[in-house]
């Protein structure tokens, strides 16, 4: 990054200029090494920052973080200090964004900043859960275990998301093709037939008249219809961005038939895995609940976890507040009670997470199995309706000529 400075030389000559460095401390070191006494130093913010724009739209892949964490754990386990380990991995990282972040982390570590605090400065790559796990692992002397735990956690979460995306690819492709076919028919094919039928002056069947009416409506008011749909979508998106709208949208998703249970199982699985991971790392249970709240992607689940945490701080434990909230399923409540009683909460919650992952996968596959024939029936019915309208019109024309 670039910094603008004002300073003076040994002969008291005032200077203004620009210097490029990783951070402000490094820029000061460069200027002092050059013999300048710095009066002011501030970061330059250009009107168009291509680097910032690229960082906004770029994304670090979970696989890169998994590989980075596993390699770092291996190096730390062999006795390599963390700065040397990061320096060794820096050149092997394929992602330019992650490589830049690692360089800044190395610079912060060399300036005396603890590892967890250096990672916290880059939430794009390292979540609050990641940073807190590493902090606890460093305090207990099990840094390599912390990196391995986070690698497993990121990998499992990425695998679950990948399965859902893979299952939805076929229905999305079919839907896009269906919309494309309808657009071509309405824009190019049907207007020619409508003009032909009008020039012949033949009484058309009811099916054909209905099709012509639909096509005429789309041709005359299609743009207004699209504008209305776009306006409704924009208004709904703006409402969802509000706190109340976001909560209502997440509540609607949980109650949606077929899809709601999948979202619920996925959210509870993520929560159980977070509890298991942090408990195994030695994080106190109240802090575990706070990090679980921050790690949840559903406002309804976040509110439920917040209520459990508040009641837990009042001495109610973990399982009893869960049992009073309908968001948490019986298996999770029972296993939480077992884990509390035996002090084995990490293993019991990990078991629940695996069970809910399997349940979410099964329900996702069943949903896709229902969506595929439904899409096929929809497209077949649409094509059949158009074919019936055209064929019946041909018979009508032939009959009138006969």
FILUMVO-95461 format. One record per residue (C-alpha): residue number from 1; chain; x, y, z. Coordinates in steps of 0.2 Angstrom, whole numbers. Each point is the difference from the previous one (the first is absolute). Example, Ala and Ser with C-alpha at 12.3 -4.5 7.8 and 13.67 -1.06 7.14 Angstrom:
2
[node 1 'A' [62 -22 39]]
[node 2 'A' [6 17 -3]]
***
This chain:
402
[node 1 'A' [0 0 0]]
[node 2 'A' [5 18 -3]]
[node 3 'A' [3 13 13]]
[node 4 'A' [2 19 -1]]
[node 5 'A' [13 8 11]]
[node 6 'A' [7 17 5]]
[node 7 'A' [17 0 8]]
[node 8 'A' [17 9 0]]
[node 9 'A' [18 -5 -3]]
[node 10 'A' [15 2 11]]
[node 11 'A' [3 17 -8]]
[node 12 'A' [-17 5 5]]
[node 13 'A' [-7 -1 -18]]
[node 14 'A' [-19 -3 0]]
[node 15 'A' [-6 -14 -11]]
[node 16 'A' [-17 -7 -6]]
[node 17 'A' [-2 -16 -9]]
[node 18 'A' [-7 -18 -1]]
[node 19 'A' [7 -16 6]]
[node 20 'A' [-6 -18 -3]]
[node 21 'A' [0 -13 15]]
[node 22 'A' [-10 -14 8]]
[node 23 'A' [-6 11 14]]
[node 24 'A' [3 16 9]]
[node 25 'A' [14 -6 11]]
[node 26 'A' [9 -7 -15]]
[node 27 'A' [-2 17 -9]]
[node 28 'A' [8 9 15]]
[node 29 'A' [14 -12 1]]
[node 30 'A' [4 3 -19]]
[node 31 'A' [-1 19 2]]
[node 32 'A' [11 -1 16]]
[node 33 'A' [13 -11 -9]]
[node 34 'A' [0 13 -14]]
[node 35 'A' [5 13 13]]
[node 36 'A' [-16 9 0]]
[node 37 'A' [-9 7 16]]
[node 38 'A' [-18 -3 -3]]
[node 39 'A' [-13 14 5]]
[node 40 'A' [-16 -9 -6]]
[node 41 'A' [-4 -16 -9]]
[node 42 'A' [-17 -5 -6]]
[node 43 'A' [-7 -13 -11]]
[node 44 'A' [-4 5 -18]]
[node 45 'A' [-18 -4 -6]]
[node 46 'A' [-2 3 -19]]
[node 47 'A' [-16 4 -7]]
[node 48 'A' [-1 -16 -9]]
[node 49 'A' [9 -14 9]]
[node 50 'A' [1 -15 -11]]
[node 51 'A' [8 -11 14]]
[node 52 'A' [-15 4 12]]
[node 53 'A' [-12 -4 -14]]
[node 54 'A' [8 -16 -4]]
[node 55 'A' [0 -5 19]]
[node 56 'A' [-18 4 1]]
[node 57 'A' [-5 -12 -14]]
[node 58 'A' [13 -14 3]]
[node 59 'A' [-2 -14 11]]
[node 60 'A' [12 -12 9]]
[node 61 'A' [-5 -18 -4]]
[node 62 'A' [-3 -11 15]]
[node 63 'A' [12 -13 -7]]
[node 64 'A' [14 12 0]]
[node 65 'A' [-3 4 19]]
[node 66 'A' [-1 -19 3]]
[node 67 'A' [16 -3 -8]]
[node 68 'A' [9 15 8]]
[node 69 'A' [-6 -6 17]]
[node 70 'A' [5 -18 -2]]
[node 71 'A' [18 5 -6]]
[node 72 'A' [2 13 13]]
[node 73 'A' [-5 -13 13]]
[node 74 'A' [13 -12 -7]]
[node 75 'A' [14 13 1]]
[node 76 'A' [-4 5 17]]
[node 77 'A' [-1 -18 6]]
[node 78 'A' [18 -3 -7]]
[node 79 'A' [6 14 12]]
[node 80 'A' [1 15 -13]]
[node 81 'A' [-5 16 7]]
[node 82 'A' [-15 9 -6]]
[node 83 'A' [8 14 -9]]
[node 84 'A' [12 -12 -10]]
[node 85 'A' [-14 -12 -3]]
[node 86 'A' [-11 14 -8]]
[node 87 'A' [15 6 -10]]
[node 88 'A' [3 -17 -7]]
[node 89 'A' [-18 -2 -5]]
[node 90 'A' [-2 18 -7]]
[node 91 'A' [8 -5 -17]]
[node 92 'A' [-10 -16 -2]]
[node 93 'A' [-17 9 2]]
[node 94 'A' [-8 1 -17]]
[node 95 'A' [-13 13 5]]
[node 96 'A' [7 18 -2]]
[node 97 'A' [-13 6 13]]
[node 98 'A' [5 -13 13]]
[node 99 'A' [19 3 -4]]
[node 100 'A' [-2 18 4]]
[node 101 'A' [-9 -3 16]]
[node 102 'A' [13 -12 6]]
[node 103 'A' [14 13 -4]]
[node 104 'A' [-9 13 11]]
[node 105 'A' [-2 -13 14]]
[node 106 'A' [18 -3 -1]]
[node 107 'A' [4 18 1]]
[node 108 'A' [-12 2 15]]
[node 109 'A' [8 -15 9]]
[node 110 'A' [18 7 -2]]
[node 111 'A' [-6 17 7]]
[node 112 'A' [-6 -10 16]]
[node 113 'A' [-18 -3 -3]]
[node 114 'A' [-8 -16 6]]
[node 115 'A' [-5 -13 -13]]
[node 116 'A' [-18 1 3]]
[node 117 'A' [-1 19 0]]
[node 118 'A' [10 0 -16]]
[node 119 'A' [-13 -12 -8]]
[node 120 'A' [-15 10 7]]
[node 121 'A' [6 15 -11]]
[node 122 'A' [-6 -11 -16]]
[node 123 'A' [-18 -6 3]]
[node 124 'A' [-1 -3 -18]]
[node 125 'A' [11 -15 2]]
[node 126 'A' [-1 -4 18]]
[node 127 'A' [-16 0 9]]
[node 128 'A' [-3 4 19]]
[node 129 'A' [-2 -19 3]]
[node 130 'A' [17 -3 -8]]
[node 131 'A' [9 14 9]]
[node 132 'A' [-7 -5 17]]
[node 133 'A' [4 -18 -2]]
[node 134 'A' [18 4 -5]]
[node 135 'A' [2 12 15]]
[node 136 'A' [-6 -14 12]]
[node 137 'A' [11 -13 -8]]
[node 138 'A' [15 12 1]]
[node 139 'A' [-3 3 19]]
[node 140 'A' [-1 -19 3]]
[node 141 'A' [15 -4 -11]]
[node 142 'A' [-10 -10 -12]]
[node 143 'A' [1 12 -15]]
[node 144 'A' [2 -14 -13]]
[node 145 'A' [-16 -8 7]]
[node 146 'A' [-9 16 -2]]
[node 147 'A' [5 2 -18]]
[node 148 'A' [-6 -18 -3]]
[node 149 'A' [-16 2 8]]
[node 150 'A' [-4 16 -10]]
[node 151 'A' [5 -9 -16]]
[node 152 'A' [-12 -14 4]]
[node 153 'A' [-14 12 4]]
[node 154 'A' [2 10 -16]]
[node 155 'A' [1 -16 -11]]
[node 156 'A' [-16 -7 7]]
[node 157 'A' [-9 16 -2]]
[node 158 'A' [6 2 -18]]
[node 159 'A' [-5 -18 -4]]
[node 160 'A' [-18 3 6]]
[node 161 'A' [-2 16 -10]]
[node 162 'A' [8 -9 -15]]
[node 163 'A' [-13 -14 1]]
[node 164 'A' [-14 12 0]]
[node 165 'A' [7 10 -15]]
[node 166 'A' [3 -16 -10]]
[node 167 'A' [-18 -6 4]]
[node 168 'A' [-8 16 -6]]
[node 169 'A' [10 1 -17]]
[node 170 'A' [-12 -11 -10]]
[node 171 'A' [-16 9 5]]
[node 172 'A' [8 17 -3]]
[node 173 'A' [6 -5 -17]]
[node 174 'A' [-17 -7 -5]]
[node 175 'A' [-9 16 7]]
[node 176 'A' [12 11 -10]]
[node 177 'A' [-4 -10 -16]]
[node 178 'A' [-18 1 3]]
[node 179 'A' [0 19 1]]
[node 180 'A' [11 1 -15]]
[node 181 'A' [-12 -11 -11]]
[node 182 'A' [-15 10 6]]
[node 183 'A' [9 16 -4]]
[node 184 'A' [4 -6 -18]]
[node 185 'A' [-18 -6 -3]]
[node 186 'A' [-8 16 6]]
[node 187 'A' [13 12 -9]]
[node 188 'A' [2 -9 -17]]
[node 189 'A' [-11 -15 -3]]
[node 190 'A' [-17 5 6]]
[node 191 'A' [-1 17 -8]]
[node 192 'A' [2 -8 -17]]
[node 193 'A' [-14 -12 3]]
[node 194 'A' [-12 13 7]]
[node 195 'A' [2 11 -16]]
[node 196 'A' [-3 -16 -10]]
[node 197 'A' [-16 -4 9]]
[node 198 'A' [-6 18 -1]]
[node 199 'A' [2 0 -19]]
[node 200 'A' [-9 -16 -2]]
[node 201 'A' [-16 6 9]]
[node 202 'A' [-3 -17 7]]
[node 203 'A' [-9 -3 17]]
[node 204 'A' [13 -7 12]]
[node 205 'A' [-2 -13 13]]
[node 206 'A' [-1 6 18]]
[node 207 'A' [17 -7 4]]
[node 208 'A' [8 10 -14]]
[node 209 'A' [-10 16 5]]
[node 210 'A' [7 -2 18]]
[node 211 'A' [18 -3 -6]]
[node 212 'A' [-2 16 -11]]
[node 213 'A' [-7 10 14]]
[node 214 'A' [15 -5 11]]
[node 215 'A' [13 4 -13]]
[node 216 'A' [-9 16 -4]]
[node 217 'A' [0 5 18]]
[node 218 'A' [19 -4 2]]
[node 219 'A' [4 9 -16]]
[node 220 'A' [-10 16 5]]
[node 221 'A' [4 0 19]]
[node 222 'A' [15 -11 2]]
[node 223 'A' [12 15 3]]
[node 224 'A' [-13 7 13]]
[node 225 'A' [-1 -17 8]]
[node 226 'A' [19 -2 1]]
[node 227 'A' [1 17 7]]
[node 228 'A' [-13 -4 13]]
[node 229 'A' [9 -16 5]]
[node 230 'A' [17 9 1]]
[node 231 'A' [-8 13 11]]
[node 232 'A' [-8 -12 12]]
[node 233 'A' [17 -10 0]]
[node 234 'A' [10 16 4]]
[node 235 'A' [-13 5 14]]
[node 236 'A' [0 -17 7]]
[node 237 'A' [20 0 0]]
[node 238 'A' [0 17 9]]
[node 239 'A' [-12 -7 13]]
[node 240 'A' [10 -15 3]]
[node 241 'A' [15 11 4]]
[node 242 'A' [-9 7 14]]
[node 243 'A' [1 -8 17]]
[node 244 'A' [-18 -4 1]]
[node 245 'A' [-1 -6 -18]]
[node 246 'A' [15 -11 2]]
[node 247 'A' [-7 -9 15]]
[node 248 'A' [-17 -2 -9]]
[node 249 'A' [9 -7 -16]]
[node 250 'A' [10 -12 10]]
[node 251 'A' [-16 -5 9]]
[node 252 'A' [-9 -3 -16]]
[node 253 'A' [14 -11 -7]]
[node 254 'A' [0 -11 15]]
[node 255 'A' [-19 -2 -2]]
[node 256 'A' [0 -3 -19]]
[node 257 'A' [-5 -18 -4]]
[node 258 'A' [14 -12 -5]]
[node 259 'A' [13 13 0]]
[node 260 'A' [-2 6 18]]
[node 261 'A' [5 -16 8]]
[node 262 'A' [16 0 -10]]
[node 263 'A' [4 17 5]]
[node 264 'A' [-4 -4 18]]
[node 265 'A' [11 -16 0]]
[node 266 'A' [14 9 -8]]
[node 267 'A' [0 15 13]]
[node 268 'A' [-1 -12 15]]
[node 269 'A' [14 -11 -7]]
[node 270 'A' [11 16 -2]]
[node 271 'A' [-4 5 18]]
[node 272 'A' [4 -17 7]]
[node 273 'A' [16 -1 -10]]
[node 274 'A' [5 17 7]]
[node 275 'A' [-4 -5 18]]
[node 276 'A' [10 -16 -2]]
[node 277 'A' [15 8 -8]]
[node 278 'A' [1 14 13]]
[node 279 'A' [-3 -11 15]]
[node 280 'A' [14 -12 -6]]
[node 281 'A' [11 15 -2]]
[node 282 'A' [-3 6 18]]
[node 283 'A' [-11 15 -3]]
[node 284 'A' [-12 4 15]]
[node 285 'A' [-18 -5 -4]]
[node 286 'A' [-8 18 1]]
[node 287 'A' [13 6 -13]]
[node 288 'A' [-4 -15 -10]]
[node 289 'A' [-18 5 -1]]
[node 290 'A' [5 18 -5]]
[node 291 'A' [11 -7 -14]]
[node 292 'A' [-14 -12 -5]]
[node 293 'A' [-12 15 -1]]
[node 294 'A' [12 10 -11]]
[node 295 'A' [3 -16 -11]]
[node 296 'A' [-18 -3 -4]]
[node 297 'A' [-8 6 -16]]
[node 298 'A' [-18 0 5]]
[node 299 'A' [-7 13 11]]
[node 300 'A' [-13 -11 8]]
[node 301 'A' [14 -12 6]]
[node 302 'A' [10 14 6]]
[node 303 'A' [-14 7 11]]
[node 304 'A' [-3 -18 7]]
[node 305 'A' [19 -2 4]]
[node 306 'A' [0 17 8]]
[node 307 'A' [-14 -5 11]]
[node 308 'A' [9 -16 5]]
[node 309 'A' [16 9 4]]
[node 310 'A' [-10 13 11]]
[node 311 'A' [-9 -14 9]]
[node 312 'A' [17 -10 2]]
[node 313 'A' [8 15 8]]
[node 314 'A' [-14 0 13]]
[node 315 'A' [5 -18 5]]
[node 316 'A' [-13 -9 -11]]
[node 317 'A' [14 -11 -9]]
[node 318 'A' [-1 -3 -19]]
[node 319 'A' [-12 -14 -3]]
[node 320 'A' [-15 7 11]]
[node 321 'A' [-1 17 -10]]
[node 322 'A' [1 -10 -16]]
[node 323 'A' [-14 -11 5]]
[node 324 'A' [-11 15 2]]
[node 325 'A' [3 7 -17]]
[node 326 'A' [-8 -8 -15]]
[node 327 'A' [14 4 -12]]
[node 328 'A' [11 -14 8]]
[node 329 'A' [-5 -18 -5]]
[node 330 'A' [-1 -14 13]]
[node 331 'A' [16 -9 -4]]
[node 332 'A' [10 16 2]]
[node 333 'A' [-8 3 17]]
[node 334 'A' [3 -17 6]]
[node 335 'A' [18 -2 -6]]
[node 336 'A' [3 17 8]]
[node 337 'A' [-6 -6 17]]
[node 338 'A' [11 -16 -2]]
[node 339 'A' [15 11 -4]]
[node 340 'A' [-3 11 15]]
[node 341 'A' [-2 -15 12]]
[node 342 'A' [15 -9 -6]]
[node 343 'A' [12 15 -5]]
[node 344 'A' [1 -7 -17]]
[node 345 'A' [-9 14 -9]]
[node 346 'A' [12 1 -15]]
[node 347 'A' [-3 -18 -5]]
[node 348 'A' [-19 0 3]]
[node 349 'A' [-2 16 -11]]
[node 350 'A' [11 -7 -13]]
[node 351 'A' [-11 -15 -1]]
[node 352 'A' [-16 11 -2]]
[node 353 'A' [9 10 -13]]
[node 354 'A' [4 -16 -11]]
[node 355 'A' [-18 -6 3]]
[node 356 'A' [-8 17 -6]]
[node 357 'A' [12 1 -15]]
[node 358 'A' [-6 -17 -6]]
[node 359 'A' [-18 5 3]]
[node 360 'A' [3 16 -10]]
[node 361 'A' [8 -10 -14]]
[node 362 'A' [-14 -12 -1]]
[node 363 'A' [-14 13 0]]
[node 364 'A' [10 10 -13]]
[node 365 'A' [1 -15 -12]]
[node 366 'A' [-19 -4 3]]
[node 367 'A' [-4 18 -4]]
[node 368 'A' [10 0 -16]]
[node 369 'A' [-8 -17 -5]]
[node 370 'A' [-17 9 2]]
[node 371 'A' [6 16 -9]]
[node 372 'A' [7 -9 -16]]
[node 373 'A' [-17 -9 -5]]
[node 374 'A' [-10 16 5]]
[node 375 'A' [11 10 -12]]
[node 376 'A' [-2 -13 -14]]
[node 377 'A' [-19 0 2]]
[node 378 'A' [0 19 0]]
[node 379 'A' [10 1 -16]]
[node 380 'A' [-10 -15 -8]]
[node 381 'A' [-16 8 4]]
[node 382 'A' [5 17 -7]]
[node 383 'A' [6 -8 -16]]
[node 384 'A' [-16 -11 -1]]
[node 385 'A' [-11 15 2]]
[node 386 'A' [9 10 -14]]
[node 387 'A' [0 -16 -11]]
[node 388 'A' [-19 -3 3]]
[node 389 'A' [-4 18 -4]]
[node 390 'A' [10 0 -17]]
[node 391 'A' [-6 -17 -5]]
[node 392 'A' [-19 3 4]]
[node 393 'A' [2 16 -10]]
[node 394 'A' [7 -9 -15]]
[node 395 'A' [-15 -12 1]]
[node 396 'A' [-12 15 1]]
[node 397 'A' [8 8 -15]]
[node 398 'A' [-1 -16 -10]]
[node 399 'A' [-18 -3 4]]
[node 400 'A' [-5 18 -5]]
[node 401 'A' [9 -2 -16]]
[node 402 'A' [-8 -17 -3]]
***
